[in-house]
Amino acid sequence: MAQSLQFKANCRACPRLSHHLDEVKAQFPDYFSRPVPPFGDRAAQLLIVGLAPGLHGANRTGRPFTGDFAGILLYETLYDFGFASRAESTSADDGLRLTNCRITNAVKCLPPANKPNTDEIKTCNAFLRAELETMPQQSAVLALGSIAHQSVLRALELRQKDFAFAHGAQHQLPTGWTLFDSYHCSRYNTQTKRLTTEMFRAIFRKLTDFLNRMNE
């Protein structure tokens, strides 16, 4: 079994990412510009996995999917389905709370051009593995995009070919968890209608139905 690592707020294991964060911090001194920690309920049955912090979003605020376009649809949907205390996430200290839900990223640091390389994804995977290990049985994992999907499988040492990514796909994992797939709620995907509000809400209807059955 590959090694698990608890999140490190001062991690500098990836030289390219560390150098990039230093440059961004110099340009934007008020930005968080460090590895972004998971956010939400530590005992949650739902873990949402994104790709990486955005330059003016999580990298600025220090909270996943907070402060940029990608978080708008996510937090509105979480609120509508009872996972969030409010429909908008604006800062790490805005009072928002998540219920039975935690949000993280496959890569915890801002990558240049929003594109982590393979080595960086693999290096950061130990943190995701540790986050998954805290989840109760009969939990749900929502992967936002193919890289998040692949990272979850890598953390669990499962073969990619056995669980193909597809929007709306639902995979029963050997751990007892169920992996749900969705296109990422990025500006590009939502503005091009690759991902619509109704498509995203349909995923959450599946998720909530699943969790309700598990908790009966």
C-alpha positions in Angstrom: 0.0 0.0 0.0 1.4 3.4 -0.9 2.2 5.9 1.9 -0.5 8.3 3.2 0.4 11.7 4.4 -1.6 14.2 6.5 -2.0 17.6 4.9 1.1 19.8 5.3 0.4 23.5 5.2 4.1 24.2 4.5 4.6 21.5 1.9 7.3 22.3 -0.7 7.7 18.8 -2.2 7.1 20.0 -5.8 9.9 22.4 -6.9 8.0 23.8 -9.8 4.8 24.5 -7.8 6.8 26.0 -4.9 8.7 28.3 -7.2 5.4 29.4 -8.8 3.8 30.1 -5.5 6.7 32.2 -4.5 6.4 34.3 -7.7 2.6 34.7 -7.2 3.1 35.7 -3.5 5.6 38.4 -4.6 3.1 39.7 -7.2 0.1 39.4 -4.9 1.3 39.8 -1.3 -2.2 39.5 0.2 -2.9 36.2 -1.5 -2.9 32.9 0.5 -0.4 31.4 -2.0 0.3 28.2 0.0 -1.1 24.6 -0.2 -4.8 24.9 0.2 -6.3 22.7 2.9 -9.5 20.6 2.6 -12.6 22.4 3.8 -15.6 21.0 5.6 -16.9 18.3 7.9 -14.1 15.9 8.9 -16.6 13.1 9.4 -18.4 13.7 6.1 -19.9 11.0 4.0 -19.4 13.1 0.9 -15.9 14.1 -0.3 -15.8 16.4 -3.4 -12.5 16.3 -5.3 -11.5 19.1 -7.7 -8.3 19.6 -9.7 -6.2 22.4 -8.1 -6.6 25.9 -6.7 -7.3 28.7 -9.1 -5.0 31.8 -9.2 -7.6 34.3 -8.0 -9.8 31.8 -6.3 -8.6 29.3 -3.7 -5.0 30.4 -4.1 -6.2 33.9 -3.1 -8.7 33.0 -0.3 -7.2 29.7 1.1 -10.5 27.8 0.7 -11.3 25.3 -2.1 -13.5 26.7 -4.9 -13.8 30.1 -3.1 -13.5 33.5 -4.8 -13.6 32.5 -8.4 -16.2 31.5 -11.0 -15.7 27.7 -10.5 -17.2 27.9 -7.1 -20.4 29.7 -8.0 -22.3 26.6 -9.3 -20.8 24.3 -6.7 -21.7 26.3 -3.6 -25.2 27.2 -4.9 -25.8 23.5 -5.5 -24.4 22.4 -2.1 -26.7 24.9 -0.5 -29.8 23.8 -2.4 -29.2 20.2 -1.4 -28.5 20.9 2.2 -24.8 20.5 2.4 -23.9 24.2 2.9 -25.2 26.9 5.2 -25.2 29.5 2.5 -25.2 29.7 -1.3 -22.0 31.7 -1.8 -18.5 31.2 -0.6 -16.5 34.5 -0.6 -13.7 34.0 1.9 -12.2 31.6 4.3 -13.7 33.5 7.2 -17.2 34.2 5.8 -19.0 31.9 8.3 -20.0 29.3 5.7 -20.3 25.8 7.1 -20.6 22.5 5.3 -22.7 19.6 6.6 -21.7 16.0 5.9 -19.5 17.3 3.1 -15.8 18.0 2.6 -14.1 19.7 -0.4 -10.5 19.1 -1.5 -8.3 19.1 -4.6 -6.2 16.5 -6.2 -3.3 19.0 -6.2 -3.2 21.3 -3.2 -1.0 24.1 -4.8 -1.7 26.5 -7.7 -0.1 25.1 -10.8 1.2 27.3 -13.7 -1.5 27.8 -16.3 -3.8 25.7 -14.1 -2.0 22.5 -15.3 -0.2 20.3 -12.8 2.2 17.8 -14.4 2.0 14.0 -13.8 4.8 14.0 -11.1 3.0 16.7 -9.1 -0.3 14.9 -9.3 1.4 11.7 -8.0 3.3 13.5 -5.3 0.2 15.2 -3.9 -1.8 11.9 -4.1 -0.5 10.9 -0.6 -2.5 13.7 0.9 -5.7 12.7 -0.9 -5.2 9.1 0.2 -5.1 10.2 3.8 -8.3 12.2 3.4 -10.0 9.2 1.9 -8.9 7.0 4.8 -10.9 9.1 7.2 -14.2 8.5 5.4 -16.8 6.2 6.9 -18.0 3.2 4.9 -20.8 3.6 2.5 -19.6 7.1 1.6 -19.7 9.0 -1.7 -16.8 10.6 -3.5 -17.6 13.2 -6.3 -14.8 13.6 -8.8 -15.0 16.9 -10.7 -13.2 16.1 -13.9 -11.0 13.3 -15.2 -7.9 14.2 -13.3 -9.8 14.2 -10.0 -11.3 10.8 -10.9 -7.9 9.4 -11.8 -6.4 10.7 -8.6 -9.1 9.0 -6.4 -8.4 5.7 -8.2 -4.6 6.1 -7.8 -5.0 6.9 -4.1 -7.0 3.6 -3.7 -4.6 1.7 -5.9 -7.3 0.8 -8.4 -6.8 0.3 -12.1 -8.0 3.2 -14.3 -9.3 0.9 -17.0 -11.7 -0.7 -14.6 -13.5 2.6 -13.8 -13.7 4.8 -16.8 -14.5 8.5 -16.3 -17.8 9.7 -17.8 -20.1 12.5 -16.7 -22.9 11.0 -14.7 -21.1 7.7 -14.2 -21.4 5.9 -10.8 -18.8 3.4 -9.7 -19.0 1.0 -6.8 -15.5 0.7 -5.3 -14.1 -2.2 -3.4 -13.8 0.0 -0.3 -17.6 0.2 -0.1 -17.7 3.8 -1.3 -19.3 4.9 -4.5 -17.5 7.2 -6.9 -19.6 9.7 -8.8 -18.2 11.5 -11.9 -19.1 15.0 -13.1 -17.5 17.4 -15.5 -15.7 20.1 -13.6 -17.7 23.2 -12.8 -15.2 25.5 -14.5 -16.0 28.7 -16.3 -15.2 27.1 -19.6 -17.5 24.1 -19.1 -20.4 26.1 -17.8 -20.2 28.9 -20.4 -19.9 26.4 -23.3 -22.8 24.4 -21.8 -20.7 21.3 -21.6 -21.9 21.3 -18.0 -25.3 22.9 -17.4 -26.9 23.7 -14.0 -29.5 20.9 -14.6 -26.7 18.4 -15.4 -24.9 19.3 -12.2 -28.1 19.1 -10.1 -28.8 15.7 -11.6 -25.5 14.5 -10.1 -26.5 15.8 -6.7 -29.9 14.2 -6.9 -28.1 10.9 -7.4 -25.7 11.7 -4.5 -28.4 12.6 -2.1 -30.5 9.6 -3.0 -27.5 7.4 -2.4 -26.6 8.9 0.9 -30.3 8.8 2.1 -30.4 5.1 1.3 -27.1 4.5 3.2 -28.5 6.3 6.2 -31.9 4.5 6.4 
